[in-house]
Amino acid sequence: MATITFDTLKFVEKLKAGGIPDEQAKAISEAFRDASGEADLVSKKDLQIELAPIRADINLIKWMLGILLGGVLTLILKAFFPL
């Protein structure tokens, strides 16, 4: 699981610069830190692991479709160019 670094001091300073009182800025910063700390983040590796079976299925479907189209094309050519 990936982690996010959050600079609460910088966040509080930006809030105070925007006109929010000191205590309120600290409370907002703590609430945001707590809320973002509970988020489950997905890494690129997690996605690759989860999507591997789907990619395999798509690859199989491509092969099956190619074989099917080859068969249909063969039947069409045989109908127009009989031997």
C-alpha positions as CSV (number, residue, x, y, z in Angstrom):
1,M,0.0,0.0,0.0
2,A,1.3,3.4,-0.9
3,T,1.6,6.2,1.6
4,I,1.2,10.0,1.1
5,T,3.4,12.5,2.8
6,F,1.5,15.5,4.0
7,D,3.2,18.7,5.3
8,T,0.7,19.9,7.9
9,L,2.8,23.0,8.8
10,K,2.9,24.2,5.2
11,F,-0.9,23.5,4.9
12,V,-1.6,25.5,8.0
13,E,0.6,28.4,6.9
14,K,-1.3,28.6,3.5
15,L,-4.6,28.6,5.3
16,K,-3.5,31.3,7.6
17,A,-2.2,33.3,4.6
18,G,-5.6,33.0,3.1
19,G,-7.2,34.6,6.2
20,I,-8.3,31.6,8.2
21,P,-7.7,31.9,12.0
22,D,-4.8,29.9,13.5
23,E,-7.0,27.4,15.5
24,Q,-9.3,26.8,12.6
25,A,-6.4,26.2,10.2
26,K,-4.9,23.7,12.6
27,A,-8.2,21.9,12.9
28,I,-8.7,21.8,9.1
29,S,-5.2,20.5,8.7
30,E,-5.7,17.7,11.2
31,A,-9.0,16.7,9.7
32,F,-7.5,16.5,6.2
33,R,-4.5,14.5,7.5
34,D,-6.8,12.0,9.2
35,A,-9.1,11.7,6.3
36,S,-6.3,11.2,3.7
37,G,-4.6,8.7,6.0
38,E,-7.5,6.4,5.8
39,A,-7.6,6.3,2.0
40,D,-6.6,3.0,0.4
41,L,-4.3,3.9,-2.5
42,V,-3.6,1.6,-5.4
43,S,-0.1,1.3,-6.7
44,K,0.9,0.7,-10.3
45,K,2.0,-2.8,-9.3
46,D,-1.4,-3.6,-7.7
47,L,-3.1,-2.6,-10.9
48,Q,-0.8,-4.8,-13.0
49,I,-1.5,-7.8,-10.8
50,E,-5.3,-7.2,-10.9
51,L,-5.4,-6.6,-14.7
52,A,-3.2,-9.5,-15.8
53,P,-6.1,-12.0,-16.0
54,I,-8.2,-9.5,-18.0
55,R,-5.3,-8.9,-20.4
56,A,-5.0,-12.7,-20.9
57,D,-8.7,-13.0,-21.6
58,I,-8.5,-10.1,-24.2
59,N,-5.6,-11.8,-25.8
60,L,-7.5,-15.1,-26.1
61,I,-10.5,-13.3,-27.6
62,K,-8.2,-11.6,-30.2
63,W,-6.9,-15.0,-31.3
64,M,-10.4,-16.5,-31.4
65,L,-11.7,-13.6,-33.4
66,G,-8.7,-13.9,-35.8
67,I,-9.3,-17.6,-36.4
68,L,-13.1,-16.9,-36.9
69,L,-12.4,-14.2,-39.4
70,G,-9.9,-16.4,-41.2
71,G,-12.5,-19.1,-41.5
72,V,-15.2,-16.7,-42.8
73,L,-12.7,-15.2,-45.3
74,T,-11.9,-18.8,-46.5
75,L,-15.6,-19.6,-47.0
76,I,-16.2,-16.3,-48.9
77,L,-13.2,-16.9,-51.2
78,K,-14.3,-20.5,-51.8
79,A,-17.8,-19.3,-52.7
80,F,-16.5,-16.8,-55.3
81,F,-13.5,-18.7,-56.6
82,P,-14.5,-22.4,-56.7
83,L,-11.8,-24.9,-57.7
